[in-house]
């Protein structure tokens, strides 16, 4: 997959800008919107993603007429690939947390946001947003964020090339897209068990409209989460989980 990088110092949100381009341009496949900082960075379900200078903020536009079903669990597949490539490069124990978090030393270092538009079971566009804490001092973040976040700077004790991290993340996107385009999807269930922060652990989630304590048991072929609740297995397709420590 070839990428066309469009670099900004500051934007409201790379995701909003990329979605706008994807809607209005038919030849935007591979366009990557990159910003040094975001004024209103987006996380899942409209949450704010703190985006000071020192982080990596990018959104990739995918315009391929592929079946929607191929993209089930896309963020899970991409998160695993990003964690693997970063671990190979930096020799740090990157983990993932369902559905879209990249973790390091028990804290969040990155996240994935997906916007999809489809028609007749084929995608018109997919916008993949990724935020990653590279050279950020977590004590400069808000009170609600600093206790749950980390960065490569914090983990390594030295600054890291943001371009290097960007290249690794785009390689991960390209690798996953190659799997989808060739319909050669590898089984992720064992890889998930080895890299999930919460596999086999007690977690808290919303289920059937109320909070529940349960145990994470892995993922399905489509990236849904398998939990054990009261001795029975249940499947979660969307939502959030919290590790009970």
N, C-alpha and C positions, 0 to 999 in steps of 0.2 A: 504494500500500500504506500503510495507516494503522498507526502504531506506538503501543504503550502502554508507556511507560517505567517501570520499577521500579528505583529508585536505592538503592544500599546504600553505606555507607562501606567496609565490609570483608566479604568472603565468602571461603570456601575456594576456590571456583572458580565464575565466572559460568556456565561451560559445564555443570558438574555440576548446578547449580541449575536451569538452563534445561531440561536433559534431563529432570530429575525432574518439572518442571512439564508439559513436553510429553507425558510418559508418562501423567500422572494427570488432565490437563484437556483436554477436547475443544475448548474455545473459547479457546485460548491463542494463536491466530494473531496475529502482530504484536507479541507481548510481547517487550520488550527488557530483559534483566537487565544493569544497569550497576553497576560497582563502582569506587571510588576506588583500592582496593588488593585484591590477592588473596593469600591465605596459601599456596595450592597451585595457582597458575595452571598451566594445561595447554597444551602445544604438541602438535605431531603425534607420533604413536606413543608417547604417554605422557610425553614430555619435559617438563621443568619450564620454565615461562615466568615469568621474573622480573617481578614486578608491584608495584613500589613506588608510593607516592603520586606523582602527576605524569604517570602514563600513563593511557591510555584502555583499559578492559577491558569488553567487552560481548558478549552472546550474544543472537541474534535467533531467535525461534521461528517457523517456517513450517509451517502445517498446511493444505496445499492438496492435493487428490487429483489431482495431476498425474503423468504418466508418469515413471518413474524415469529413462528414457533422456534426458529433457530436462535432467536435472541432471548428466549426465556432463560433467566439466570445469567444474563450477560455480565452484570456487575460482579457476580460471584466469580465467574470465570476470569474476568479481567483483574479483580482484586488478587486472586491467587497468582496470576502471571506477574503482576507488578511486584508482589511480595517476593516471589522467587528471584526475579532479576535483580532487585535491590539487595537481597541477601547475598547473592553471588558476588555482587560488586563491593559491598561495604562490610561483609562478614558480620552482620548484625542479625539478631533473631526476629525478623519480621513475622507478624501473625496477621490473621484476618478475623473480623467479627461480623457476623451476618447482620444486615444483608450487604453492606457496602463500605465498611470501615477497614482501613489498614492500620495495624497496631504495632507498637514497639515498646517493649518493657512494660506491657500492661496499659499503655496510654495511647491515645489516638494521635497518629502522625499524618494521616491522609484519609480522604473520602472520595467516593464516586457518586455522581449524580447523572441520571439518565432521563432524557426527554425524547419520546418517540411519537412519530406520526405515521399512521398506516392506513391503507385502504385495500379492501378485498384480500386481506390476510398477507399483504406484502407491505414492507416499509416504504414510505416516501422519504423519510429521513430519520436518522437517529443522531442525537447530539449527546456526546459523552463528556461530561464535565469532571475534572479532577482537580482537587486542591491538595497541596502537599506542603508540610512545614519543613523547610530546608534550613535556612539561616535565621530562624526566629528565636528570640529569647522568650521563653514562655511566661516569665514574670511580667512582660509588657502586655500580656493579654488580659482580658477581663477576668474578674474574680470567678465567674462561673466556668470559664474555660481553662484557666491556668492549671487547675488541679487534675484535669483529665487529659491534658495535651502534652505532647513532647515534640521534638524536632531533631533533625540530623545534627544540628549544631550542639544541642544539649547531649545527645548520645555519644558523639565522637569527640566533643571538646574542641572542635575546630570547624571553621567554615568549609562548606562543600560547594562545588560548582553547581549552580542551578541549571546551567545548560546540560551538564552530565545527567542530572536527575530527569530533566525534560526528555533527553534522548532515550533514556531507559524506559520511561513511561510510554513514549510513542512507539518504541519497539514492542512493548507489551500489547498495545492496541493493535499494531500490525500483526503480531503473532496470533492474537485471538481472531482477528478478521480473516486471516488465512484459514484457520480452522473452520470458520463458518462458511466461507466461500467454497471450500473444497468438501464441505459436509463431512469433515474428518474430525469429529468432536471426541476428544479423549475423555475417559471416565474420570470424573473429579472426586469421587466419593472418598477414596483413600487419601488423596492429596489434601482434601478438606480436613479429614480426621487428624492429619499430622500438623496442619498449620492453623486450625481454628483455635482461637484463644479460649473458647468456651466448651469445646467438645468434652463430653463426659462430666461437665461441671453443672452446678445448680445455677439456674438463671431465672430472671423475672421477665414476664412478657404479658401482653394483653391477649386474652383468648376468650372467644365467645362473649365479648363485651365487658370482661372484667379481668383484673390482674390475677396472674397465676404464677406460682413457683413451680418449676419443672426442671428437667435435665435435658441438655442438648445431646442428641443422638446422631447427628450428621445431617446430610442433605440428600435430596432426591436427585434424579437425573436432570431435572429442570431447575435445580438450584433452590427449591423450597427447603425450609428448615424442618427437620424431624425432631420432635421433642417427646419426652416420656412424662406423662401426667397421670398420677394415680395408677401407675402400673400399666397404662395403655399408651400406645404411640399415636401422636397427632401430627398433622402437617400444617405449617404456617406458611402462607404465601406472601404476606406483607406485614409490616410492622417493625418494631424495634425490640431488642433484648438488652438486658442488663445483667452482668455477671454479679452473682451474690457472693461477696467475699466473707 
